Every structure is written in C-alpha cells, then in structure tokens.
C-alpha cells in the first residue's frame, strides 16, 4: 500500500517494486491453495518450494536495494532544497510535499525490508 501511494519519477524503481510485490503475493496465494488442496504429494515439491523462495528472495533484494539507493538520493536532494529555501524564496508547500514523498519512500523501503526479513528468516525462540 505504501509503495502504491508514492509518486513515481523517472529512473525510480517503483514499477519493479510493485511487480515484485504483486508477483510474490499471487504466487504465494497460489502456493497456499496448492498445499491446502493436498496436491503437493510428489517428491519434487520440496525442491520447487526452495526454488520459489529463492526467486522471491532475489526479487525482493533486487527491488529493495535500488529503492533504498534512490531514497537516499532523494534525501540528499531534499536536504539541499531545504538548505537553499530561505535564500531562493522556495515555497514552503513545495518543501512539505517533497518531505511527504520522501517519508513515504522511507516507509516503503523499511516496510519492504522488514516484512521480507520476517517472512524469510526462521524465527529463533
């Protein structure tokens, strides 16, 4: 939801992030129903399960690393804009909108990294 509400600019990997999120949601739902119906009795299913989770991990890492990089660059641009705003007479509404978009991108990066780590790493009790 956070990724879908952000503004997409040129050279921004949000499209890839959305594809990965939707692809993994659909595949996980399909995977759940396959297991729920008991169609996973063959000996090849454990290998397919490991393969799917490997692909999902690579996709999520391939989406979160560029998104984090772009977000860091946006933060530097926002800091530069905030520094020159008093001198240049930049409208405060522009800065507030830029800050809101930057915070949405931070939330999307943190949310994506947190849920991927939570879902992929085994819990230690």
N, C-alpha and C positions, 0 to 999 in steps of 0.2 A: 504494500500500500504506500509506503514511504517513497519507493522508487517511482511508482506511477504518478505521484503528485509533484515530482520535481520537474523543473524546466529543462528541456534538452537543448544544448547548444552544440555548435559544430565541434567535431573531434571529442565528443563526450561519449563514453561507453555505456550510456544508459540503455540503449537499444539491446546491447549484448546482455546486460544485467536482466532486463525484462525477459529476453528469450530464455536465459538460463533458469530464471525463477519459474516461468510457466512450463518449460520443458520438464524440469525436475518435479514440479507439482503433478503434472499429468502422468509422468512415468511412475511416480511413487503411488499415485492413486490406482493406476493400472496394476502395478506390482502387488498392492494390497489386495485387490479383488482376485488376482490370480491365486494368491496364497489362501485367501478366505474360501475360495471355491474348492481348494484342495487339488488344484491342477499342477502342483509342484512336486509330484511324486517321483519324477525322473532323477537320475543321478547327476544330470547336467545342471540342475537348478542352483546348487551352491556356487558353481563357477560363474553362472550368469548373474547371481546376486552380487558376488565380489566384483565382477566386471561392471555392473551398473553403478555400484557405489564408487568405484574408481573413476568412472566417467563423470559422475556427478561431482566428485571432489575436484577433478581437474577443471570442469566447467566453472564451479564456484570460485576456485582460485583464479582462474582466467578472467573472471568478471570482477572480483573484489580488488585485486591488485591494481588494475588500471583505474578503477573507480576511486580508490584511495589516492592514487597519484594525482588524478585530475582534481580531487577535492583539496589536496594540499596546495596545488597551484591556484585554485580559486581563493583559498585563504590568503595566500600571498598577494593576490590581486586586490582582494577586499581590504587588506591592511594598507596597501599602497593608496587605494582610493580614500580610505578614512584619514590617512595622513595628509593628503593634499586637499581634502574637502574644505577646510576653513579658508585656505588661500584661494582656491579656484571658485568658490561660491557654489559648489556642487549641492544640489537639492538633497535635503535630509531624507526625503521619501525614497530617492534612488538608493541611498545607503541602507535604509531599512529593508527595502526589497532585496538588495544584494545579500544582506546579512541573513534574511529569512531563507533565501535559496541555499546559501552556504550551510546553514544549520540543518536544512532538510537533507542535503548531501551527506553531511556528517552522520546524521541519524541513519541514513540508508547504508552507509559503509559499516557502521558499528553494528547495526541490526543484522546485516547480511553475514558479517564475520562471526557474531555471537551465535546465531542460530545454526550456522554451518558447523562450528566447533561443537556445539551442544549435541547436534544430531549425528555427527560422525565419530566423535571420540567416545570410547566406552567410559561409563561412569565408574569411579573408584569409590567404594564405600568403606 
